[in-house]
């Protein structure tokens, strides 16, 4: 589905399941005027570099954690400048201290041992942080059990530093929502240009990772909610094949499209994180399909020469929405040619059937109602809502706080849907898969004998507008999202101060190939740069002036 069509039905780039430091929703949100933040000792540092520093004794996990917490306080709490964090983990320092003891005793759990990570605010953690998807209606939802993702992070020795702000209900609430806004967290901002939007729904994860408020981050996606915020904030985003990472313990939108995934500054860090969290989960039957297709170490596939001989198709039908984006893409294609790739151009994704986007939206409405009702059955007893209908009524009663800028049209549409046994749902799901798989990605790759397909992830970040909502700037997330196939975005260039990403997507379980190509592209171009924290876009000076 084209992003402009998704916007019409109220989901910007789609998203998953996409009392903290941010401004409260009932008050006008003010952006503190700041100068560009000073250099940070951990700016652009990688997982490998932190591990080497801890091994040498330069840093401890506790020191690293405290440094990130201080930086978050500087950038977010005392601003709020970015509003990336919805809630800090009060136990983070204690966890880091315990991991340092393990290291001292010779126990290293793996490459994530002692590494601080931020996770999206719709992911359950059985600790002192709530899981609310940004919604005031879910205040008090202290999860009784870790999500599978949180459990795997703890087992790997990662430190859950904070939960990130997001588009409320992962951007599945209103037909004219502002991405990155939630009732609990306020409006997240883009660290490259503060007046610009961070995209959604994994807004805080994308902005936080880009702004160096953590080492790595996790977002979730239904359609675009990892790759869009990764692209516009200038980081690497990986939307895995549905089932590679478990969704249990995550506030859902769609059981057929939802997936969590890495959001990091480098492809290598994303590969490290991706492998650490794979595995079958009895609470998510989709993960059984990953057996024989998953790895615990994806760094083995990273090769700076990985594009040599690869057949890469160019999906030209996702070009043309912005001339400057097209210029960046042409330079990216040339870089891949120089790296030895065989470019097949065009290799458009053109299903025979029309209306795939409408079918997808119907699927999401049905699955959201079913999924949210199931999730709320197991939520903390302190939560005052127990069904989607309760959520809608809560928002009506607390309109000033919950709906100061936009409404809940999508929640109402979902509530009107019946059970997943209805023929209308089954027909819509079959069509969505048919146009995205059989007549979409699979057909295109077979026709041109491709290893992967590329397209611009999206356009430059738009100006945040909480009253009128998001603005379409193009995008290519829907085919992979609807199909449940992997999609990786990598920084490709900038339009003035605004990052632009390139997407690599392909067949189910093709993460090893896609990571190889994405890594090779990253090493050949090294396009990412540290955010500038500008107030507005720095337009170039005109070459000539016209005198009257």
Secondary structure, 3 states (H helix, E strand, C coil): CCHHHHHHCCCCCCCCCCCCCCCCCCCCCCCCCCCCCCCCCCCCCCHHHHHHHHHHCCCCHHHHHHHHHHHHHHHHHCCCCCCCEEEECCCHHHHHHHHHHHHHCCCCCCCCCCCEEEEECCECCCCCCCCCCCCHHHCCCCCCCCCHHHHHHHHHCCEEEEEECCCHHHHCCCCCCCCCEECCCEECCCCCECCECCCCCCHHHHHHHHCCCCCEEEEEECCCCCHHHHHHHCCEEEECCCCCCCCCCECCCCCCCCEEEEEECCHHHHHHHHHHCCCCECCEHHHHHHCCCCCCCCHHHCCCCCCCCCEEEECHHHCCCCHHHHHHHHHHHHHHHHCCCEEEECCCCCCCCCCHHHHHHHHHHHHHHHHHHHHHHCCCCCCCCCCHHHHHHHHHHCHHHHCCCCCCHHHHHHHCCCCCCCHHHHHHHHHHHHHHHHHHHHHHHHHHCCCEEEEECECCCCECCCCCCCCCCCECCHHHHHHCCCEEEEEEEEECCEEEEEEEECCCCCHHHHHHHHHHHHHHHCCCCCCCCECCCCCCCCCCCCCC
